[in-house]
Amino acid sequence: QVQLVESGGGLVQPGGSLRLSCAASGTISSSSSIWFMGWFRQAPGKQRGLVASITFGGTTTYADSVKGRFTISRDNAKNTVYLQINSLKPEDTAVYYCNARQTDASSWGQGTQVTVSS
């Protein structure tokens, strides 16, 4: 079982930036065993949806709404994924969840709140 610990959320004004981090620990045979790491978000009254993801090999995907503003990266040696969030908008307000996938398991972090407000 993999445990995920997220950090970096907070209150920021529109146009501001944040950097989210998610560190994986626990039963990890090798960094490559976590083939997928991603960030999802859930706003009040809405379903959880994918924001960005990155594979062990570095292939990234982004939701259309965040392209050009969000950047996902991964440090395989540290089993850590980052999400750099720039040009924040009020509609980015949500709880952001980290997800890590191995061949036979999927793990979720506890979530970190991002609030964009003036």
VOVO-83897 format. One record per residue: residue number from 1; residue in three letters; x, y, z of N, C-alpha, C in turn. Coordinates in steps of 0.1 Angstrom, whole numbers. Layout:
+-----+-----+-------+-------+-------+-------+-------+-------+-------+-------+-------+
|   n | res |   n_x |   n_y |   n_z |  ca_x |  ca_y |  ca_z |   c_x |   c_y |   c_z |
+-----+-----+-------+-------+-------+-------+-------+-------+-------+-------+-------+
| NUM | ALA |     X |     Y |     Z |     X |     Y |     Z |     X |     Y |     Z |
...
+-----+-----+-------+-------+-------+-------+-------+-------+-------+-------+-------+
This chain:
+-----+-----+-------+-------+-------+-------+-------+-------+-------+-------+-------+
|   n | res |   n_x |   n_y |   n_z |  ca_x |  ca_y |  ca_z |   c_x |   c_y |   c_z |
+-----+-----+-------+-------+-------+-------+-------+-------+-------+-------+-------+
|   1 | GLN |     8 |   -12 |     0 |     0 |     0 |     0 |     9 |    12 |     0 |
|   2 | VAL |     5 |    22 |    -8 |    12 |    35 |    -9 |     5 |    45 |    -2 |
|   3 | GLN |    12 |    53 |     6 |     6 |    65 |    13 |    11 |    77 |     6 |
|   4 | LEU |     2 |    87 |     4 |     5 |    99 |    -3 |     2 |   111 |     7 |
|   5 | VAL |    12 |   120 |     8 |    11 |   132 |    16 |    12 |   144 |     7 |
|   6 | GLU |     1 |   152 |     7 |     1 |   164 |    -1 |     4 |   176 |     7 |
|   7 | SER |    10 |   186 |     1 |    12 |   199 |     7 |    12 |   210 |    -3 |
|   8 | GLY |    11 |   222 |     2 |    13 |   234 |    -7 |     0 |   242 |   -10 |
|   9 | GLY |   -11 |   237 |    -5 |   -24 |   244 |    -8 |   -24 |   257 |     1 |
|  10 | GLY |   -35 |   265 |    -2 |   -36 |   277 |     6 |   -46 |   287 |    -1 |
|  11 | LEU |   -46 |   299 |     5 |   -54 |   310 |     0 |   -45 |   319 |    -9 |
|  12 | VAL |   -49 |   322 |   -21 |   -41 |   330 |   -30 |   -51 |   339 |   -38 |
|  13 | GLN |   -46 |   351 |   -41 |   -53 |   360 |   -49 |   -54 |   356 |   -64 |
|  14 | PRO |   -64 |   361 |   -71 |   -64 |   358 |   -85 |   -51 |   363 |   -92 |
|  15 | GLY |   -46 |   354 |  -101 |   -33 |   358 |  -108 |   -21 |   352 |  -100 |
|  16 | GLY |   -23 |   348 |   -88 |   -12 |   343 |   -80 |    -8 |   329 |   -84 |
|  17 | SER |     2 |   323 |   -77 |     8 |   310 |   -80 |     9 |   302 |   -67 |
|  18 | LEU |     9 |   289 |   -69 |    11 |   279 |   -58 |    19 |   268 |   -64 |
|  19 | ARG |    25 |   260 |   -55 |    32 |   248 |   -59 |    28 |   237 |   -50 |
|  20 | LEU |    21 |   227 |   -55 |    16 |   216 |   -47 |    26 |   205 |   -48 |
|  21 | SER |    28 |   197 |   -37 |    37 |   186 |   -37 |    29 |   174 |   -32 |
|  22 | CYS |    33 |   162 |   -37 |    27 |   150 |   -32 |    39 |   139 |   -31 |
|  23 | ALA |    41 |   134 |   -19 |    52 |   125 |   -17 |    46 |   111 |   -14 |
|  24 | ALA |    51 |   101 |   -21 |    46 |    87 |   -19 |    56 |    80 |   -11 |
|  25 | SER |    50 |    71 |    -2 |    59 |    63 |     7 |    51 |    50 |     9 |
|  26 | GLY |    58 |    40 |    16 |    52 |    28 |    18 |    57 |    17 |    10 |
|  27 | THR |    49 |     8 |     6 |    53 |    -4 |    -2 |    55 |    -1 |   -17 |
|  28 | ILE |    68 |     3 |   -20 |    72 |     7 |   -33 |    84 |    -1 |   -37 |
|  29 | SER |    82 |   -10 |   -46 |    93 |   -19 |   -50 |   104 |   -11 |   -57 |
|  30 | SER |    99 |    -2 |   -66 |   108 |     7 |   -73 |   101 |    19 |   -78 |
|  31 | SER |   107 |    29 |   -81 |   100 |    41 |   -86 |    92 |    38 |   -98 |
|  32 | SER |    97 |    29 |  -107 |    89 |    26 |  -119 |    76 |    19 |  -116 |
|  33 | SER |    75 |    13 |  -104 |    63 |     6 |  -101 |    51 |    16 |  -100 |
|  34 | ILE |    54 |    28 |   -97 |    43 |    38 |   -97 |    43 |    44 |  -111 |
|  35 | TRP |    35 |    38 |  -120 |    36 |    42 |  -134 |    28 |    55 |  -137 |
|  36 | PHE |    19 |    59 |  -128 |    11 |    70 |  -130 |    10 |    78 |  -117 |
|  37 | MET |    12 |    91 |  -118 |     9 |   100 |  -107 |     1 |   112 |  -113 |
|  38 | GLY |    -9 |   116 |  -106 |   -18 |   127 |  -111 |   -24 |   135 |  -100 |
|  39 | TRP |   -29 |   146 |  -105 |   -36 |   156 |   -96 |   -50 |   157 |  -101 |
|  40 | PHE |   -60 |   155 |   -92 |   -74 |   157 |   -95 |   -79 |   168 |   -86 |
|  41 | ARG |   -90 |   174 |   -89 |   -96 |   184 |   -81 |  -111 |   182 |   -80 |
|  42 | GLN |  -116 |   187 |   -69 |  -131 |   186 |   -67 |  -136 |   199 |   -60 |
|  43 | ALA |  -144 |   206 |   -67 |  -150 |   218 |   -62 |  -163 |   214 |   -56 |
|  44 | PRO |  -169 |   223 |   -47 |  -181 |   220 |   -40 |  -192 |   217 |   -50 |
|  45 | GLY |  -200 |   206 |   -49 |  -211 |   203 |   -57 |  -207 |   198 |   -71 |
|  46 | LYS |  -194 |   195 |   -73 |  -189 |   190 |   -86 |  -182 |   177 |   -84 |
|  47 | GLN |  -181 |   170 |   -95 |  -174 |   157 |   -94 |  -159 |   159 |   -95 |
|  48 | ARG |  -152 |   150 |   -89 |  -137 |   150 |   -90 |  -133 |   148 |  -104 |
|  49 | GLY |  -123 |   156 |  -109 |  -119 |   154 |  -123 |  -103 |   156 |  -124 |
|  50 | LEU |   -98 |   150 |  -134 |   -84 |   150 |  -136 |   -79 |   164 |  -140 |
|  51 | VAL |   -68 |   169 |  -134 |   -62 |   182 |  -137 |   -50 |   180 |  -145 |
|  52 | ALA |   -41 |   171 |  -141 |   -29 |   168 |  -148 |   -23 |   155 |  -143 |
|  53 | SER |   -16 |   148 |  -152 |   -10 |   135 |  -149 |     4 |   134 |  -155 |
|  54 | ILE |    12 |   125 |  -150 |    25 |   122 |  -155 |    28 |   108 |  -153 |
|  55 | THR |    34 |   101 |  -163 |    38 |    88 |  -162 |    52 |    87 |  -157 |
|  56 | PHE |    57 |    75 |  -154 |    71 |    73 |  -149 |    80 |    78 |  -160 |
|  57 | GLY |    77 |    76 |  -172 |    85 |    80 |  -184 |    84 |    95 |  -187 |
|  58 | GLY |    75 |   102 |  -181 |    75 |   116 |  -182 |    64 |   121 |  -192 |
|  59 | THR |    55 |   113 |  -197 |    44 |   117 |  -205 |    34 |   124 |  -197 |
|  60 | THR |    30 |   136 |  -201 |    20 |   144 |  -193 |     7 |   146 |  -201 |
|  61 | THR |    -3 |   148 |  -193 |   -16 |   152 |  -198 |   -22 |   163 |  -190 |
|  62 | TYR |   -30 |   171 |  -196 |   -36 |   182 |  -188 |   -51 |   184 |  -192 |
|  63 | ALA |   -59 |   188 |  -183 |   -72 |   192 |  -186 |   -72 |   205 |  -195 |
|  64 | ASP |   -81 |   206 |  -204 |   -81 |   218 |  -213 |   -81 |   231 |  -205 |
|  65 | SER |   -88 |   231 |  -193 |   -90 |   243 |  -186 |   -77 |   248 |  -179 |
|  66 | VAL |   -67 |   240 |  -178 |   -55 |   244 |  -171 |   -42 |   244 |  -180 |
|  67 | LYS |   -44 |   241 |  -193 |   -33 |   241 |  -202 |   -27 |   255 |  -203 |
|  68 | GLY |   -14 |   255 |  -202 |    -7 |   268 |  -203 |    -5 |   275 |  -189 |
|  69 | ARG |   -12 |   270 |  -179 |   -11 |   276 |  -166 |    -6 |   267 |  -155 |
|  70 | PHE |    -9 |   254 |  -157 |    -4 |   244 |  -147 |     7 |   236 |  -154 |
|  71 | THR |    17 |   232 |  -145 |    28 |   223 |  -150 |    30 |   212 |  -140 |
|  72 | ILE |    29 |   200 |  -144 |    31 |   188 |  -136 |    46 |   183 |  -138 |
|  73 | SER |    52 |   179 |  -128 |    65 |   173 |  -129 |    67 |   163 |  -118 |
|  74 | ARG |    77 |   155 |  -120 |    79 |   143 |  -111 |    94 |   141 |  -108 |
|  75 | ASP |    97 |   138 |   -96 |   110 |   134 |   -92 |   110 |   119 |   -88 |
|  76 | ASN |   114 |   111 |   -98 |   112 |    96 |   -96 |   121 |    91 |   -84 |
|  77 | ALA |   132 |    98 |   -82 |   141 |    93 |   -71 |   134 |    95 |   -58 |
|  78 | LYS |   126 |   106 |   -57 |   119 |   109 |   -44 |   104 |   104 |   -44 |
|  79 | ASN |   100 |    98 |   -55 |    86 |    93 |   -56 |    77 |   105 |   -53 |
|  80 | THR |    80 |   116 |   -58 |    72 |   129 |   -55 |    68 |   135 |   -68 |
|  81 | VAL |    55 |   140 |   -68 |    50 |   147 |   -80 |    46 |   161 |   -75 |
|  82 | TYR |    48 |   171 |   -84 |    46 |   185 |   -82 |    36 |   190 |   -91 |
|  83 | LEU |    29 |   200 |   -87 |    20 |   208 |   -96 |    22 |   223 |   -94 |
|  84 | GLN |    28 |   229 |  -104 |    30 |   243 |  -104 |    18 |   250 |  -110 |
|  85 | ILE |    12 |   258 |  -102 |    -1 |   265 |  -106 |     2 |   280 |  -108 |
|  86 | ASN |     0 |   285 |  -120 |     2 |   299 |  -122 |   -11 |   305 |  -127 |
|  87 | SER |   -12 |   318 |  -127 |   -23 |   326 |  -132 |   -36 |   320 |  -126 |
|  88 | LEU |   -37 |   318 |  -113 |   -48 |   312 |  -107 |   -61 |   321 |  -109 |
|  89 | LYS |   -72 |   313 |  -111 |   -85 |   319 |  -112 |   -94 |   315 |  -101 |
|  90 | PRO |  -105 |   323 |   -98 |  -114 |   318 |   -88 |  -120 |   304 |   -91 |
|  91 | GLU |  -122 |   301 |  -104 |  -127 |   288 |  -107 |  -117 |   276 |  -105 |
|  92 | ASP |  -105 |   279 |  -101 |   -96 |   269 |   -97 |   -97 |   265 |   -83 |
|  93 | THR |  -106 |   272 |   -75 |  -108 |   268 |   -61 |  -114 |   254 |   -60 |
|  94 | ALA |  -107 |   246 |   -52 |  -111 |   232 |   -51 |  -102 |   225 |   -41 |
|  95 | VAL |  -106 |   213 |   -37 |   -97 |   204 |   -30 |   -89 |   197 |   -41 |
|  96 | TYR |   -76 |   197 |   -40 |   -67 |   190 |   -49 |   -62 |   177 |   -43 |
|  97 | TYR |   -64 |   166 |   -51 |   -61 |   153 |   -46 |   -50 |   147 |   -55 |
|  98 | CYS |   -40 |   141 |   -48 |   -30 |   133 |   -55 |   -34 |   119 |   -57 |
|  99 | ASN |   -31 |   113 |   -68 |   -34 |    99 |   -71 |   -21 |    92 |   -76 |
| 100 | ALA |   -18 |    80 |   -71 |    -7 |    72 |   -76 |   -12 |    58 |   -79 |
| 101 | ARG |    -7 |    53 |   -91 |   -12 |    40 |   -95 |     0 |    31 |   -98 |
| 102 | GLN |    -2 |    19 |   -92 |     7 |     8 |   -95 |    -1 |    -3 |  -103 |
| 103 | THR |     5 |   -13 |  -106 |    -1 |   -23 |  -115 |   -14 |   -28 |  -109 |
| 104 | ASP |   -15 |   -30 |   -96 |   -26 |   -36 |   -89 |   -32 |   -27 |   -78 |
| 105 | ALA |   -29 |   -14 |   -78 |   -34 |    -6 |   -67 |   -35 |     8 |   -71 |
| 106 | SER |   -44 |    16 |   -66 |   -45 |    30 |   -68 |   -47 |    36 |   -54 |
| 107 | SER |   -39 |    47 |   -51 |   -39 |    53 |   -38 |   -42 |    68 |   -40 |
| 108 | TRP |   -49 |    73 |   -30 |   -53 |    87 |   -30 |   -47 |    94 |   -17 |
| 109 | GLY |   -43 |   107 |   -19 |   -40 |   115 |    -8 |   -52 |   121 |    -1 |
| 110 | GLN |   -50 |   128 |    10 |   -61 |   133 |    18 |   -67 |   146 |    12 |
| 111 | GLY |   -60 |   152 |     3 |   -64 |   164 |    -3 |   -58 |   176 |     3 |
| 112 | THR |   -57 |   187 |    -5 |   -52 |   200 |     0 |   -61 |   210 |    -7 |
| 113 | GLN |   -65 |   220 |     2 |   -74 |   230 |    -3 |   -67 |   241 |   -10 |
| 114 | VAL |   -72 |   245 |   -22 |   -67 |   257 |   -29 |   -79 |   266 |   -30 |
| 115 | THR |   -77 |   278 |   -25 |   -88 |   288 |   -26 |   -82 |   301 |   -32 |
| 116 | VAL |   -89 |   305 |   -43 |   -85 |   317 |   -51 |   -95 |   327 |   -48 |
| 117 | SER |   -92 |   338 |   -41 |  -101 |   348 |   -38 |   -94 |   361 |   -35 |
| 118 | SER |  -100 |   372 |   -38 |   -94 |   385 |   -35 |  -100 |   390 |   -22 |
+-----+-----+-------+-------+-------+-------+-------+-------+-------+-------+-------+
